[in-house]
């Protein structure tokens, strides 16, 4: 259950970040709102990066065999 929650949090954060970028790119926000949106975007970016780093670490652990890391190519069709 925690794994699904983390995935949803990542997806939600990414969606919010995309919406913020669109609002900022529109150029219609006043300066104060733009700064606030930018700060929120930085927080969301850090949250997403952290989630991706954790996922990468989990993948490396799953690929580890006999104390050595076995790198394998990722193919989007494999699920």
MMTF fields as JSON, N, C-alpha, C and O atoms, coordinates in Angstrom:
{
  "mmtfVersion": "1.0.0",
  "mmtfProducer": "UNKNOWN",
  "numBonds": 315,
  "numAtoms": 316,
  "numGroups": 79,
  "numChains": 1,
  "numModels": 1,
  "chainsPerModel": [1],
  "groupsPerChain": [79],
  "chainIdList": ["A"],
  "bondAtomList": [4, 2, 8, 6, 12, 10, 16, 14, 20, 18, 24, 22, 28, 26, 32, 30, 36, 34, 40, 38, 44, 42, 48, 46, 52, 50, 56, 54, 60, 58, 64, 62, 68, 66, 72, 70, 76, 74, 80, 78, 84, 82, 88, 86, 92, 90, 96, 94, 100, 98, 104, 102, 108, 106, 112, 110, 116, 114, 120, 118, 124, 122, 128, 126, 132, 130, 136, 134, 140, 138, 144, 142, 148, 146, 152, 150, 156, 154, 160, 158, 164, 162, 168, 166, 172, 170, 176, 174, 180, 178, 184, 182, 188, 186, 192, 190, 196, 194, 200, 198, 204, 202, 208, 206, 212, 210, 216, 214, 220, 218, 224, 222, 228, 226, 232, 230, 236, 234, 240, 238, 244, 242, 248, 246, 252, 250, 256, 254, 260, 258, 264, 262, 268, 266, 272, 270, 276, 274, 280, 278, 284, 282, 288, 286, 292, 290, 296, 294, 300, 298, 304, 302, 308, 306, 312, 310],
  "bondOrderList": [1, 1, 1, 1, 1, 1, 1, 1, 1, 1, 1, 1, 1, 1, 1, 1, 1, 1, 1, 1, 1, 1, 1, 1, 1, 1, 1, 1, 1, 1, 1, 1, 1, 1, 1, 1, 1, 1, 1, 1, 1, 1, 1, 1, 1, 1, 1, 1, 1, 1, 1, 1, 1, 1, 1, 1, 1, 1, 1, 1, 1, 1, 1, 1, 1, 1, 1, 1, 1, 1, 1, 1, 1, 1, 1, 1, 1, 1],
  "groupList": [{"groupName": "UNK", "atomNameList": ["N", "CA", "C", "O"], "elementList": ["N", "C", "C", "O"], "formalChargeList": [0, 0, 0, 0], "bondAtomList": [1, 0, 2, 1, 3, 2], "bondOrderList": [1, 1, 2], "singleLetterCode": "X", "chemCompType": "L-PEPTIDE LINKING"}],
  "groupTypeList": [0, 0, 0, 0, 0, 0, 0, 0, 0, 0, 0, 0, 0, 0, 0, 0, 0, 0, 0, 0, 0, 0, 0, 0, 0, 0, 0, 0, 0, 0, 0, 0, 0, 0, 0, 0, 0, 0, 0, 0, 0, 0, 0, 0, 0, 0, 0, 0, 0, 0, 0, 0, 0, 0, 0, 0, 0, 0, 0, 0, 0, 0, 0, 0, 0, 0, 0, 0, 0, 0, 0, 0, 0, 0, 0, 0, 0, 0, 0],
  "groupIdList": [1, 2, 3, 4, 5, 6, 7, 8, 9, 10, 11, 12, 13, 14, 15, 16, 17, 18, 19, 20, 21, 22, 23, 24, 25, 26, 27, 28, 29, 30, 31, 32, 33, 34, 35, 36, 37, 38, 39, 40, 41, 42, 43, 44, 45, 46, 47, 48, 49, 50, 51, 52, 53, 54, 55, 56, 57, 58, 59, 60, 61, 62, 63, 64, 65, 66, 67, 68, 69, 70, 71, 72, 73, 74, 75, 76, 77, 78, 79],
  "secStructList": [7, 2, 2, 2, 2, 2, 2, 2, 2, 2, 2, 2, 2, 2, 2, 2, 2, 2, 2, 2, 2, 2, 2, 2, 2, 2, 6, 7, 1, 7, 2, 2, 2, 2, 2, 2, 2, 2, 2, 2, 2, 2, 2, 2, 2, 2, 2, 2, 2, 2, 2, 2, 2, 2, 2, 2, 2, 2, 2, 2, 2, 2, 2, 3, 3, 6, 6, 3, 3, 7, 7, 7, 7, 7, 7, 6, 6, 7, 7],
  "xCoordList": [0.823, 0.0, 0.864, 0.545, 1.961, 2.842, 3.462, 3.667, 3.764, 4.365, 3.396, 3.803, 2.126, 1.131, 0.942, 0.799, 0.939, 0.808, 1.971, 1.768, 3.19, 4.367, 4.259, 4.612, 3.775, 3.614, 2.571, 2.755, 1.481, 0.452, 0.981, 0.686, 1.765, 2.343, 3.253, 3.226, 4.055, 4.94, 4.125, 4.402, 3.13, 2.3, 1.568, 1.466, 1.062, 0.355, 1.313, 0.977, 2.494, 3.486, 3.89, 4.012, 4.095, 4.478, 3.367, 3.634, 2.134, 0.993, 0.882, 0.646, 1.057, 1.011, 2.142, 1.945, 3.314, 4.457, 4.186, 4.499, 3.61, 3.281, 2.275, 2.392, 1.284, 0.284, 0.928, 0.587, 1.861, 2.56, 3.382, 3.383, 4.071, 4.886, 3.999, 4.35, 2.861, 1.939, 1.466, 1.39, 1.148, 0.71, 1.822, 1.582, 3.045, 4.171, 4.471, 4.768, 4.39, 4.679, 3.619, 3.889, 2.425, 1.364, 1.697, 1.232, 2.507, 2.914, 1.824, 1.966, 0.753, -0.365, -0.424, -1.336, 0.534, 0.547, 1.274, 2.284, 0.759, 1.497, 2.824, 2.995, 3.745, 5.085, 5.048, 5.72, 4.279, 4.23, 3.714, 4.252, 2.687, 2.148, 3.151, 3.261, 3.869, 4.896, 5.993, 6.436, 6.431, 7.468, 6.973, 7.704, 5.751, 5.17, 5.06, 5.388, 4.604, 4.483, 5.854, 6.007, 6.847, 8.206, 8.728, 9.307, 8.526, 8.957, 8.274, 8.913, 6.989, 6.256, 6.799, 6.922, 7.121, 7.689, 9.028, 9.311, 9.844, 11.132, 10.902, 11.58, 9.949, 9.644, 9.149, 9.574, 8.259, 7.725, 8.825, 8.859, 9.721, 10.838, 11.71, 12.12, 11.99, 12.813, 12.104, 12.736, 10.798, 10.026, 10.079, 10.289, 9.887, 9.913, 11.297, 11.417, 12.34, 13.707, 14.012, 14.661, 13.544, 13.749, 13.043, 13.612, 11.82, 11.071, 11.773, 11.835, 12.297, 13.005, 14.303, 14.653, 15.009, 16.24, 15.941, 16.662, 14.876, 14.494, 14.115, 14.478, 13.392, 13.003, 14.238, 14.324, 15.186, 16.422, 17.19, 17.724, 17.249, 17.929, 17.241, 17.91, 15.924, 15.189, 15.458, 15.608, 15.519, 15.806, 17.201, 17.396, 18.178, 19.541, 19.592, 20.299, 18.849, 18.806, 18.2, 18.693, 17.136, 16.489, 17.386, 17.288, 18.26, 19.141, 20.417, 21.17, 20.655, 21.892, 21.876, 20.904, 22.959, 23.086, 24.46, 25.472, 24.51, 25.755, 26.686, 27.896, 26.148, 26.961, 27.443, 28.13, 27.104, 27.523, 26.299, 25.3, 26.4, 25.291, 25.346, 26.366, 24.244, 24.134, 23.274, 22.076, 23.876, 23.105, 22.404, 22.975, 21.168, 20.36, 19.683, 19.248, 19.579, 18.913, 17.432, 16.799, 16.899, 15.469, 14.758, 15.13, 13.744, 12.944, 11.517, 10.961, 10.92, 9.601, 8.545, 7.556, 8.723, 7.748, 7.743, 6.779, 8.826, 8.899, 8.162, 8.506, 7.156, 6.454, 5.966, 5.355],
  "yCoordList": [-1.193, 0.0, 1.252, 2.217, 1.257, 2.426, 2.681, 3.832, 1.615, 1.771, 2.469, 3.338, 2.104, 2.728, 4.191, 5.047, 4.482, 5.869, 6.706, 7.835, 6.173, 6.903, 7.184, 8.271, 6.21, 6.404, 7.474, 8.31, 7.455, 8.467, 9.849, 10.836, 9.919, 11.191, 11.738, 12.934, 10.876, 11.307, 11.817, 12.887, 11.052, 11.449, 12.755, 13.619, 12.896, 14.112, 15.305, 16.374, 15.125, 16.206, 16.61, 17.798, 15.635, 15.925, 16.68, 17.621, 16.267, 16.944, 18.395, 19.309, 18.582, 19.937, 20.789, 21.967, 20.2, 20.919, 21.346, 22.473, 20.461, 20.8, 21.941, 22.83, 21.921, 22.989, 24.325, 25.371, 24.278, 25.498, 26.075, 27.285, 25.21, 25.671, 26.351, 27.404, 25.746, 26.346, 27.722, 28.659, 27.84, 29.143, 30.176, 31.327, 29.76, 30.692, 31.101, 32.263, 30.139, 30.436, 31.325, 32.001, 31.331, 32.168, 33.647, 34.469, 33.984, 35.368, 36.252, 37.475, 35.668, 36.463, 36.561, 37.186, 35.955, 36.032, 37.299, 37.678, 37.954, 39.082, 38.586, 37.388, 39.494, 39.137, 38.299, 37.271, 38.721, 37.983, 36.562, 35.624, 36.392, 35.05, 34.221, 33.012, 34.856, 34.155, 33.634, 32.494, 34.471, 34.042, 32.901, 31.943, 33.002, 31.943, 30.637, 29.564, 30.737, 29.556, 28.955, 27.734, 29.808, 29.325, 28.564, 27.487, 29.122, 28.442, 27.088, 26.101, 27.043, 25.78, 24.795, 23.6, 25.301, 24.456, 23.86, 22.701, 24.638, 24.132, 23.0, 21.975, 23.177, 22.118, 20.861, 19.754, 21.03, 19.871, 19.172, 17.943, 19.951, 19.373, 18.53, 17.428, 19.045, 18.299, 17.029, 15.982, 17.115, 15.929, 14.862, 13.682, 15.294, 14.348, 13.729, 12.524, 14.543, 14.032, 13.021, 12.003, 13.306, 12.379, 11.047, 9.983, 11.107, 9.884, 9.082, 7.854, 9.769, 9.075, 8.443, 7.337, 9.133, 8.588, 7.34, 6.346, 7.39, 6.219, 5.048, 3.905, 5.333, 4.267, 3.657, 2.438, 4.492, 3.993, 3.102, 2.067, 3.497, 2.691, 1.348, 0.327, 1.337, 0.079, -0.841, -2.051, -0.265, -1.066, -1.663, -2.833, -0.878, -1.393, -2.531, -3.517, -2.405, -3.475, -4.738, -5.842, -4.572, -5.735, -6.417, -7.627, -5.646, -6.218, -6.812, -7.496, -6.552, -7.009, -8.53, -9.118, -9.139, -10.603, -10.945, -10.455, -11.776, -12.229, -11.077, -11.183, -9.989, -8.867, -7.971, -6.983, -8.287, -7.465, -6.958, -7.661, -5.749, -5.148, -5.612, -5.48, -6.148, -6.551, -5.522, -5.416, -4.775, -3.794, -4.492, -5.334, -4.116, -4.675, -3.534, -2.584, -3.597, -2.523, -2.492, -3.529, -1.293, -1.124, -0.998, -0.189, -1.799, -1.71, -1.431, -2.155, -0.382, 0.069, -1.021, -1.012, -1.937, -2.993, -4.044, -4.799, -4.106, -5.084, -4.535, -3.467, -5.249, -4.773, -5.913, -5.704],
  "zCoordList": [0.0, 0.0, 0.0, -0.694, 0.771, 0.823, -0.537, -0.922, -1.268, -2.587, -3.528, -4.299, -3.476, -4.34, -3.957, -4.83, -2.663, -2.195, -2.699, -3.146, -2.636, -3.109, -4.603, -5.062, -5.358, -6.796, -7.071, -7.956, -6.323, -6.501, -6.123, -6.798, -5.039, -4.631, -5.721, -6.009, -6.326, -7.403, -8.582, -9.124, -8.97, -10.112, -9.824, -10.694, -8.609, -8.24, -8.237, -8.746, -7.669, -7.637, -9.045, -9.343, -9.905, -11.278, -12.006, -12.755, -11.784, -12.403, -11.923, -12.713, -10.614, -10.065, -10.631, -10.933, -10.774, -11.325, -12.764, -13.147, -13.554, -14.94, -14.999, -15.842, -14.105, -14.069, -13.678, -14.23, -12.723, -12.316, -13.465, -13.695, -14.171, -15.305, -16.349, -16.882, -16.631, -17.608, -17.142, -17.937, -15.848, -15.324, -15.416, -15.782, -15.081, -15.146, -16.588, -16.865, -17.495, -18.901, -19.534, -20.527, -18.974, -19.543, -19.409, -20.199, -18.402, -18.203, -17.628, -17.617, -17.157, -16.661, -15.14, -14.599, -14.445, -12.991, -12.549, -13.142, -11.506, -10.932, -10.344, -10.118, -10.103, -9.625, -8.349, -8.27, -7.357, -6.088, -6.287, -5.699, -7.102, -7.365, -8.162, -7.957, -9.054, -9.827, -8.914, -9.053, -7.979, -7.035, -6.154, -5.9, -5.695, -4.868, -5.667, -5.161, -6.899, -7.761, -8.035, -8.055, -8.246, -8.489, -7.276, -7.42, -6.078, -4.849, -4.704, -4.34, -4.985, -4.903, -5.943, -5.67, -7.127, -8.176, -7.772, -8.076, -7.094, -6.607, -5.608, -5.67, -4.686, -3.713, -4.421, -4.093, -5.385, -6.109, -6.899, -6.968, -7.493, -8.247, -7.332, -7.696, -6.152, -5.192, -4.735, -4.591, -4.507, -4.116, -5.209, -4.931, -6.449, -7.577, -7.726, -7.944, -7.611, -7.738, -6.642, -6.886, -5.442, -4.333, -4.596, -4.353, -5.085, -5.393, -6.483, -6.411, -7.486, -8.568, -8.064, -8.474, -7.187, -6.614, -5.794, -5.884, -4.992, -4.201, -5.097, -4.82, -6.161, -7.092, -7.739, -7.889, -8.12, -8.734, -7.762, -8.159, -6.493, -5.492, -5.303, -5.151, -5.311, -5.175, -6.357, -6.188, -7.552, -8.75, -8.646, -8.976, -8.192, -8.047, -7.039, -7.251, -5.945, -4.945, -5.55, -5.317, -6.321, -6.933, -7.961, -8.162, -8.613, -9.62, -9.025, -9.718, -7.751, -7.123, -6.979, -6.504, -7.394, -7.318, -6.747, -7.248, -5.71, -5.102, -4.762, -4.966, -4.251, -3.827, -4.948, -4.689, -6.185, -7.315, -8.051, -8.197, -8.5, -9.231, -10.679, -11.355, -11.13, -12.53, -13.243, -12.979, -14.133, -14.873, -16.029, -16.722, -16.206, -17.297, -17.997, -17.346, -19.315, -20.046, -19.709, -19.509, -19.651, -19.401, -20.733, -21.584, -20.894, -22.106, -21.674, -20.847, -22.229, -21.812, -21.959, -21.226, -22.866, -23.096, -22.004, -21.874, -21.203, -20.105, -18.903, -18.397, -18.441, -17.235, -16.416, -15.369]
}
